[in-house]
Structures are given as C-alpha cells and as structure tokens.
C-alpha cells in the first residue's frame, strides 16, 4: 500500500526542529532529496533535541524527503502573492516534476503560471500520443459494405443513379471532441506566453501540438467539458484531464489560490523566490506610475545599466535595483530588499551607488507585515547633499493602496528635471 507523504506547513524563514530520524537514516546519511539540496531552499543545523530546519527565501510545495513535504507559505496574505506575481516579471521556470493540490477560492492565478502547468500536461500527451477513436463520417460514392438504404433511395436510385450509394464510414482518427477543445486551449495559451527565450521550449511544444492537430477543428470549451477526458484511453486520460482543467482555470470556470489543499485542483509544483518577486513587483509598479512623468525606471542589475563605482576604471560596476532617470539624467536610486531591517552592508551599498551616480536621492524599500510600521522615514544626508530614506511597504493589507502610497511618497522626493537648474 502506497504511503502518502506528510505535509508540513512552514512559513518563509521560519525555524522548525525535526527528529534526526526524519532527516537521516541509521547510518547517518541524509534522506533529503538531491533535487531539494540543489535548490538551497533549506538550511540545516544540528541542535540538542534534533535537527533545526530553516526555510530560506523560497515558497511553494517542496518535497524534502520521500516521506515529508514542506508547504512553504509567505508571511503575508496569499491573495497579495497572486497580485505580486501578476505584476512582477516572473518566468515561472522554477517548476518541480511533481503535482500538488492548490486550494479552490475566488482568486485568479497568473496566466503564465497556468501556461507552464498546461504545457506540463501537453508535453506528456504529445509524448504518449494524441487520443484517437472511431469517428462516424458520412460517405457518398461507390459501394461500401454498409449502405444507408433510405438515404440511397431518396438521393440516388429515385433519380436513376444505380451506381452511387450513401452511407456512413467509421474512421480511426484524432478528430474527436476532446482534441477540438485541446486545440482551442493550445491556441489560447500560445497567445499569452511571452516571446522570451525562456519560453522557447513551451512555444515549440504548442506549435508541435497544433501541427499534430492540424486536421482537427478547434471548439470553444464549455463548463464541464473537463469530463471529455474520461473518453480518452487510460494511458493519457490523466494528462488530458489535467490539461483541460488548467484551460478551465484560464477561462475562469475554476479558480484557485496558492494555498495547499489535499482535495484541491492539481497543478505542477512551482517554487517562487520572494526576493526576486518583490524586487520585480516594486520596479514594475514604479515603471507604470512614473511613465506619465516621463521618468524611466531601469533595472541596474542588467549589464547595459551598470554604473561605475570609480571614475577612472570599470573594475567594480554598480548595480542598483532601481534607477530613476529623466532626460538621461539619474535623479535617484533605490535598493529593494525583502527584509524589514536594513543592515550595515545595505546602507553602504546605497551610499556608494548614490555617490558614484552623483544623484541626490537614495531610498531603501523593504516589506512590512504591519500597517502601523509602514511608510517613509528619513535616514540622513551626506556632505554632497544627497539624502537617504527608507520606505516600508505594507504587504499585509490592500497591496494596491499601499503601492500607490509608496509611489506618491517616493515620487515626491524625486526632483522635477524640467525645473531643476542646469548642471
């Protein structure tokens, strides 16, 4: 009898003590899966009463050993995670080859997450072969074993044609209702996946599937059409049901949240790095809001936006997370850190970037899980006249409202270059 793994819910960066026998065998060898060790998602430390496990910056459904699965949850509401994913430049490429159950609720999952999930099932369908079956087709011509005499009499014999018959033939073909819906799903997901090298394999997979379905006419999915998968052969039935279920989520017939539910909707397991998601979310919020002010918001981590720490060489490039630039002049820099406390190295990082860029504003942006602690605070100034601020973004409540406040407060610090003195 198969033994189901034990699901342990744990928050990001939380510590949890496990008995040693859960993580090590009798000879002292680790039971942690090699794929999990390669992700550097957890940190282990031997303590008096067992092994202390600390979850690092990843969240999601993570198999730890063959018998234990970690359900890594963020410290803020899951609906805000969906919102961050929808705005951030997440590629959803950290996907595990295991299925997990997502809770059913009123949230709308990001479309690109669904695209990755759909391609997971579609790849298995293409590898195993499309579902085929006997399809009844009308036939008119010379004699075939099965003749529809009424149709033949009325259409041919009554008109003096003694040679032509009408009947039905049964062709073994992929032109089935379930494949018509599958083709419609492929077309829908092909339209929403980005034209990015990271998505090239998914785009090729969808094109391969459409090529295999070229004789099938697409059909719009209706509520409950997931049941069409029950008419497919057993070896592809689960993959068809999974693909159609994901398509139903895309159309809004089924909605899911990120939380774990043993009886929920199955999708591949995705792991997300909150450090990267939070940084990308903040950058895109500013980019959208500042477009009207003609302020460009650039990613200093990309090579073409690197700055120089020293004037006479390029040995140490600066890589600020956010560069606020207007008319090719840098008017402010910001560092986004997914942690509430700004450490000494973080202060020196922004200080050196601002001095190197010769701008007047430097901002640290980090999350807060309390509305009372959120907002902007003044940190200090330096001899060049540059001033530094710290903004705590409340991610525990209304994320859009908190983001609008962040844009307003930080935007008020940036000088208007139209009125600024030259030089």
C-alpha positions in Angstrom: 0.0 0.0 0.0 1.4 3.4 -1.0 2.4 5.7 1.8 1.3 9.3 1.4 3.9 11.9 2.3 3.4 14.0 5.4 2.8 17.7 4.5 4.4 20.1 7.0 3.3 23.7 6.7 6.1 26.2 7.5 6.4 29.9 6.9 9.2 31.5 4.9 12.4 31.9 7.0 10.8 30.0 9.9 12.7 27.6 12.0 11.4 24.1 12.7 13.0 21.3 14.7 12.7 17.8 13.2 13.7 14.5 14.9 17.0 13.3 13.5 15.5 10.0 12.2 13.2 12.1 9.9 16.1 13.6 8.0 18.9 11.0 8.5 19.0 7.2 8.2 20.5 4.8 10.8 24.0 5.2 9.2 23.9 9.0 9.3 23.3 9.6 5.6 21.0 12.4 4.7 17.5 11.5 3.5 16.9 14.9 1.9 16.3 14.6 -1.8 19.2 15.6 -4.1 16.9 18.0 -6.1 16.0 19.8 -2.9 19.6 20.1 -1.7 20.5 21.6 -5.1 17.9 24.3 -4.7 19.4 25.6 -1.5 15.9 26.1 -0.2 16.5 25.0 3.4 19.3 25.3 6.0 20.0 22.5 8.5 21.7 22.9 11.8 22.2 20.2 14.5 20.7 21.1 17.8 20.3 19.4 21.2 16.9 17.8 20.6 17.1 17.2 16.8 17.8 19.0 13.6 16.8 22.6 13.2 15.5 23.3 9.7 15.2 26.9 8.5 13.3 27.7 5.3 15.1 30.2 3.2 13.7 32.6 0.6 11.6 30.1 -1.4 7.9 29.4 -1.1 5.8 26.6 -2.5 5.4 22.9 -2.2 8.8 21.4 -1.7 9.4 17.6 -1.3 12.0 17.3 1.5 12.4 13.5 1.8 10.5 10.6 0.3 8.1 10.9 3.2 8.0 14.6 4.1 6.8 17.6 2.0 7.3 21.2 3.1 4.4 23.6 2.3 6.4 26.8 2.4 4.0 29.7 2.9 4.6 33.5 2.8 4.0 35.6 5.9 1.5 37.8 4.1 -1.9 37.0 2.6 -1.8 34.7 -0.4 -4.0 36.9 -2.5 -1.2 39.5 -2.3 1.2 36.9 -3.7 -1.1 36.4 -6.7 -1.1 40.2 -7.2 2.7 40.4 -7.0 3.1 37.6 -9.5 0.7 39.3 -11.9 2.8 42.5 -11.9 6.3 41.1 -11.5 8.4 39.7 -14.3 8.2 36.2 -13.1 9.2 33.5 -15.7 7.8 30.5 -13.6 10.8 28.5 -14.6 11.4 27.1 -11.1 8.9 24.2 -11.6 9.3 20.8 -9.9 8.3 17.5 -11.6 5.7 16.8 -9.0 2.0 17.6 -8.8 0.4 19.4 -5.8 -3.1 20.3 -4.9 -4.0 24.0 -4.8 -6.9 25.4 -2.7 -10.0 26.4 -4.5 -11.1 30.0 -3.9 -12.0 33.2 -5.7 -8.5 34.2 -6.7 -7.4 34.4 -10.3 -4.0 32.8 -10.8 -1.4 34.5 -13.1 -1.9 33.3 -16.7 1.8 32.5 -17.2 1.7 30.1 -14.2 -1.3 28.3 -15.9 0.7 28.3 -19.2 3.5 26.4 -17.5 1.0 24.0 -16.0 -0.8 23.4 -19.2 2.5 22.7 -21.0 3.4 20.1 -18.3 0.4 18.0 -19.3 0.6 18.8 -23.0 4.2 17.5 -23.2 3.0 14.2 -21.7 0.1 14.0 -24.2 2.5 14.6 -27.2 5.0 12.0 -25.9 2.3 9.4 -25.4 0.3 10.2 -28.5 -3.0 12.1 -29.1 -6.2 10.3 -28.2 -7.7 8.6 -31.2 -11.0 6.9 -31.7 -13.6 5.8 -34.3 -15.3 8.8 -35.8 -18.5 8.4 -37.8 -18.3 10.2 -41.2 -20.9 10.5 -44.0 -19.9 8.9 -47.3 -21.2 9.3 -50.8 -19.7 7.3 -53.8 -19.3 3.7 -54.9 -20.3 0.7 -52.9 -19.1 0.3 -49.3 -20.0 -2.6 -47.0 -22.5 -0.5 -45.0 -25.3 1.2 -47.1 -28.0 3.5 -45.7 -30.8 2.3 -48.0 -33.3 5.1 -47.2 -30.7 7.8 -47.9 -29.5 6.0 -51.1 -33.1 5.5 -52.4 -34.1 9.2 -51.9 -30.8 10.7 -53.2 -29.7 8.3 -56.0 -32.0 5.4 -57.0 -35.1 7.6 -57.3 -33.1 9.8 -59.7 -32.0 6.9 -61.9 -28.5 6.6 -60.5 -27.9 2.9 -59.9 -24.2 3.1 -59.0 -23.9 5.8 -56.3 -24.7 5.0 -52.7 -24.9 6.9 -49.4 -23.7 5.6 -46.1 -21.5 6.1 -43.1 -18.0 5.0 -42.6 -16.0 4.9 -39.3 -12.5 6.3 -39.4 -9.9 5.8 -36.7 -8.8 9.4 -36.3 -7.8 12.1 -33.8 -10.8 14.3 -34.9 -12.5 13.9 -31.5 -14.4 16.4 -29.4 -11.7 16.3 -26.7 -9.0 17.2 -29.2 -11.1 20.0 -30.5 -11.1 21.6 -27.1 -7.4 20.8 -26.6 -6.6 22.6 -29.9 -8.6 25.6 -28.7 -6.5 25.5 -25.4 -3.2 25.4 -27.4 -4.2 28.5 -29.4 -5.3 30.3 -26.2 -2.0 29.6 -24.4 0.1 30.4 -27.4 -1.3 33.9 -27.4 -0.5 34.6 -23.8 3.1 33.2 -23.3 5.8 35.9 -23.7 8.1 36.0 -26.7 11.1 35.4 -24.5 14.0 32.9 -24.8 13.0 31.3 -21.5 9.7 30.3 -23.0 11.1 29.0 -26.3 10.6 25.3 -25.4 6.9 25.9 -24.5 6.3 27.8 -27.7 7.8 25.0 -29.7 5.7 22.4 -27.8 2.5 24.3 -28.5 3.4 24.6 -32.2 4.2 20.9 -32.3 0.8 20.1 -30.8 -1.0 22.4 -33.3 0.8 20.6 -36.1 -0.4 17.2 -34.8 -3.9 18.6 -34.5 -4.0 20.3 -38.0 -7.0 18.2 -39.2 -9.0 18.9 -36.0 -11.3 21.9 -35.8 -11.0 24.0 -32.6 -14.1 24.1 -30.4 -14.7 26.5 -27.5 -14.7 24.9 -24.1 -17.9 24.9 -22.1 -18.4 24.5 -18.4 -17.9 20.8 -17.5 -16.0 19.9 -20.7 -13.2 18.5 -18.5 -15.3 15.3 -18.4 -14.4 14.8 -22.1 -11.1 13.4 -20.8 -13.0 10.4 -19.4 -13.5 9.2 -23.0 -9.8 9.0 -23.8 -7.5 5.9 -23.4 -6.4 5.2 -19.9 -2.7 5.9 -20.6 -3.4 9.6 -21.5 -6.6 10.2 -19.5 -5.0 11.9 -16.5 -2.9 14.2 -18.7 -6.0 15.2 -20.7 -7.9 15.9 -17.6 -5.1 18.0 -16.2 -4.7 20.0 -19.5 -8.5 20.7 -19.7 -8.6 21.6 -16.0 -5.9 24.2 -16.5 -7.7 25.5 -19.6 -10.9 25.8 -17.5 -8.9 27.9 -14.9 -7.7 30.2 -17.8 -11.3 30.7 -18.9 -12.4 31.5 -15.3 -14.6 28.4 -14.9 -12.4 27.2 -12.0 -10.4 29.5 -9.7 -7.6 28.6 -7.3 -5.3 30.1 -4.7 -1.7 29.4 -3.8 -2.5 27.6 -0.5 -2.3 23.8 -0.2 -5.5 21.7 -0.1 -5.4 18.0 -0.2 -8.7 17.9 -2.2 -7.9 21.0 -4.4 -7.0 21.4 -8.0 -3.9 19.7 -9.2 -1.1 21.6 -10.9 2.7 21.2 -11.1 4.5 22.5 -8.1 6.1 25.9 -8.6 8.7 27.4 -6.2 9.0 31.2 -6.0 11.8 33.4 -4.7 10.2 36.2 -2.8 13.4 38.2 -3.1 13.2 38.4 -6.8 9.4 38.7 -7.0 9.3 41.6 -4.5 12.0 43.5 -6.3 10.4 43.0 -9.7 7.0 43.9 -8.4 8.3 47.2 -6.9 10.2 48.1 -10.1 7.1 47.5 -12.3 4.8 49.5 -10.0 7.1 52.5 -10.3 7.6 51.9 -14.0 3.9 52.1 -14.7 3.2 55.0 -12.3 6.2 57.2 -13.5 5.6 56.8 -17.2 3.3 59.9 -17.2 6.1 61.9 -15.6 8.5 60.8 -18.3 10.7 59.2 -15.6 12.3 55.9 -16.7 12.7 53.2 -14.1 15.6 51.0 -15.0 17.0 47.7 -13.7 20.6 48.3 -12.7 21.2 44.6 -12.5 21.2 44.3 -16.3 24.7 44.8 -17.8 23.7 47.8 -20.0 22.6 49.8 -17.0 25.6 49.1 -14.8 27.3 52.2 -13.4 30.9 52.8 -12.4 32.0 52.9 -8.8 35.2 54.7 -9.6 35.8 57.4 -12.2 39.0 56.0 -13.7 38.1 52.3 -14.2 35.3 49.8 -14.7 36.6 47.1 -12.3 33.7 47.5 -9.8 30.4 48.1 -11.5 27.4 49.4 -9.5 24.2 47.5 -9.8 21.3 49.4 -8.1 17.9 47.7 -8.2 16.1 50.8 -9.3 17.4 53.7 -11.4 15.2 56.7 -11.7 16.2 58.6 -14.8 14.8 61.6 -16.7 16.2 63.0 -19.9 19.2 60.7 -19.5 20.0 62.2 -16.0 19.9 59.9 -13.0 17.6 61.7 -10.4 17.5 58.9 -7.8 18.4 55.3 -6.9 16.7 52.7 -4.8 17.6 49.3 -3.4 14.8 46.8 -2.8 15.4 44.3 0.0 12.9 41.6 1.0 13.7 42.1 4.7 12.4 44.6 7.3 15.7 45.5 8.9 18.3 47.3 6.8 21.8 46.1 7.8 25.1 48.0 7.6 26.2 46.5 4.3 22.8 47.6 2.8 23.4 51.2 3.9 26.9 51.2 2.5 25.7 49.7 -0.8 23.1 52.5 -1.4 25.6 55.2 -0.2 28.3 54.1 -2.6 25.8 53.9 -5.5 24.4 57.4 -4.9 27.8 58.9 -4.6 29.1 57.2 -7.8 26.0 58.3 -9.7 26.2 61.8 -8.3 22.5 62.0 -7.7 20.7 63.5 -4.6 18.2 60.8 -3.6 18.8 57.2 -2.3 16.0 55.0 -1.0 15.8 51.6 0.7 12.5 49.8 0.0 11.5 46.8 2.1 8.3 45.0 3.1 6.3 45.4 6.3 3.7 43.0 7.6 2.1 45.7 9.7 0.2 48.7 8.5 1.3 50.8 11.6 5.0 50.3 10.8 4.7 51.1 7.1 5.5 54.4 5.4 8.6 56.5 4.7 11.2 57.6 7.2 14.2 60.0 6.8 17.6 58.3 7.4 20.1 61.1 6.9 22.3 63.1 4.4 25.9 63.2 3.4 28.4 66.0 2.5 27.4 66.0 -1.2 23.8 67.0 -0.2 22.4 63.6 -1.1 19.5 62.5 1.2 18.5 59.0 2.1 15.1 57.5 3.0 13.7 54.1 4.0 10.2 53.1 2.8 8.4 50.1 4.4 5.7 48.8 2.0 2.8 47.2 3.8 2.1 43.8 2.2 -0.3 42.6 4.8 -3.4 44.5 3.7 -4.6 46.2 0.5 -1.5 45.9 -1.7 -2.6 48.3 -4.4 -3.4 51.0 -1.9 -0.1 50.6 -0.2 1.7 50.6 -3.5 0.0 53.8 -4.5 1.2 55.4 -1.2 4.7 54.2 -2.0 4.7 55.8 -5.4 3.4 59.1 -4.0 5.9 59.3 -1.2 8.9 58.3 -3.2 7.8 60.3 -6.2 7.7 63.4 -4.1 11.4 63.0 -3.3 12.5 63.0 -6.9 13.3 66.4 -8.4 11.5 67.6 -11.5 14.2 68.0 -14.0 12.2 70.5 -16.0 12.6 73.0 -13.2 15.9 71.9 -11.9 18.9 74.1 -12.5 21.3 73.0 -15.3 24.3 71.1 -14.3 
